[in-house]
Amino acid sequence: MVHNGTNSRFPSVRLPDDGPISPEAWSQRPAFGDLTRFWLSRHQMFRDLMSDLRARLRACEGGDLDPTDPDTALHRDGRFLCQEMLGHHGVEDSVYFPRLIVLQPSIAPWIERLHSDHQDIGCSLDRLSQSLSQVRDGARAVALVSSRLTAVMELKLRHMQAEEETVVPVILTLGEDQLR
């Protein structure tokens, strides 16, 4: 059984080999290939971008970065985060998740919840994007961006952990080539 001990809202999933696959063992599995590596690298990129944005917001709050300059990394990376995350979710929802359900029907409840997360994260990303366009209005706008980034981070970090605990073991059991 794969059980997500940190995210109890997800049901248990029975994999074909009925054995847990710990994150430490992922790269040792023959099915751990370029697709899984790329997917996990995108998740790490999101973690890094959110952390960098948090640091830039602190710099704005401390007066070390001008939030009114639309060419700053705050604006550029904020827009990039929103666009890339939405695109990433779109590929998962339209390509990988439906294929995974066909290959392993028992994960359908997990996939439905992950898809629902994508919708919630998308709404939070829209609010973050809107607040980024207002940040030129000063300190109140920076505080708003900060609170909205916090909301995105809370949802996305929890979601990525659940997704990795759910999807990676299935891919490693069934084989990456099944998703192509």
N, C-alpha and C positions, 0 to 999 in steps of 0.2 A: 504494500500500500504506500502511496505517496500521501503524506498528510502535511498540510500547511499549518504548523503549530503556531505561527505568528499571525495568521490571518484566518480566524475561525469561521468567517462567513463563507468560506469556500468548502465544499464537500470533499470527501476523500475520493480518490480516483484509483481504480484497479487497473494496473498496467498489464500488458500481455505476459511479462515474465514475473509479475507479482513481487518484484523486489524494488526497494528504494534505491535511488541514485542520488548520492549526496553531491553537493556542488564541488566538493574537493575531488570527486572522482569523474566529473564530467569530461575533462580533457583526456582522460585515459580510455574513454569509450571509443570504439572504432567509428561510431556514427558522429562523433564530434568533429565536424568539418567546417569548411569556410562559411557556410550559411549561418550556422549557429554562432560561430566566432564573430561574424559581422553583426548579427542581431544583438549579441551581448555587448559588442563595442558601441553600438548605437545607444544602448541603455547607459553605458558608462559615459558617453558623450553628454547625454542629458543630465546625468548626475553632476558632471564637471561644469557644464554651462550654468545650471541652477546655482551651484556653489559660487561660480565666478560672478554671476549677476548679484547674488547676495552681497559679495565683497564690494562690488561697484556701488551698490546702493548705500552701503555703509560709508564708502568714500564720499558719496554725494552728501550724506547726512553730516559728515565731518568737515565738509567744505573743501575736500581734496580733489573733487571731480565736479565739473560744471554740468548739472543735469539739463541745462537749457541748450547745450550744443547737440544738435541732432546727429552729428557725425561721431559722437563718442561710442565707445564699446558698449556702453549701457544700452543705447538705442539699437545699435547694429546686432549685438548678441541677443537682446530681448526679442527682436523681430525674428532672428534666425531660430531661436528656441521655439517660438510659437509655430512658425512655418514647418520646421522639421518634425516637431512632435506630432502635429496634425497629419502630415504626410506619412509618418511612420504608422500612426494608428490606422490611417486609410488602407495601407498595404496589409496590415495585419487583419483588419476586419473584412477586406474584400478578397484577399488571396489566401493567406496562411490559416486563419481561423476556420473558414469553411472547409478547407482541405483537411485540417486536423480532425474536425468532427466526422468527416467521411471515414477517415482512417481509424479513428478511435472514438466511436460514438459515446462512450462513457464519460468523456470530458466535456460534453455539451453544456452541462450546468456551469462548469468553470468558464468556458468560453463565453457564455451568455453574460456572466458577471464581469468578465474582462471587457467585453464590448460595452456594457453599461458604464464601467469605469471610464472608457474612452469618451463616452458622451459627457460624463461629468467633468472630466479633465478638459475636454473641448470647450465647455462653457467657461471654465476657469481661465483657460488660455485666451478666450475672447475678452474677458474682463481685464486680464493682464495686458493684452495688446491695446485695448482702449485706454488704459491708464498710462501706458508708455507714451502714447501720443499726447497726453496731457501733462507730462512731466515737466515740460517747459514752463509750467505755471508756478513752479517753486516748491517749497518744502512740503506743503500739504500734499501735493501730487506725488512727491517722492515717497512720502509715508504711505500713500495709497498703493503705489507700485509695490512697495515692500510688503504690504499686507496681502496683496494679490499674488505676489510671487510665493509667499509663505503658503497660501492656499493651494497653489499649483504643486509646490514641492511636497506638501503633506499627501496630496492625492497621488501624485506620480511616483513618489518613492515607495509608498505602500503598494501601489499597483505593479510597479516593476518587480518588486520582491515576489508578489503573488504570481505574476506572470512567469517569472523565472522558475519558481518552485513548481509551477503547473506544466508549462509548455516544454521546457528543456528536457525533463525526464521522458516525456512522451516522444519527443524528437529522437532522443538518444536510444530509446527502445525500438521505435519503428524504423528509424533510419532517415537521415536528411534527404536522401534521394527520393523518398516518397512525396516530398513537398514540392518538387520541381515539376 
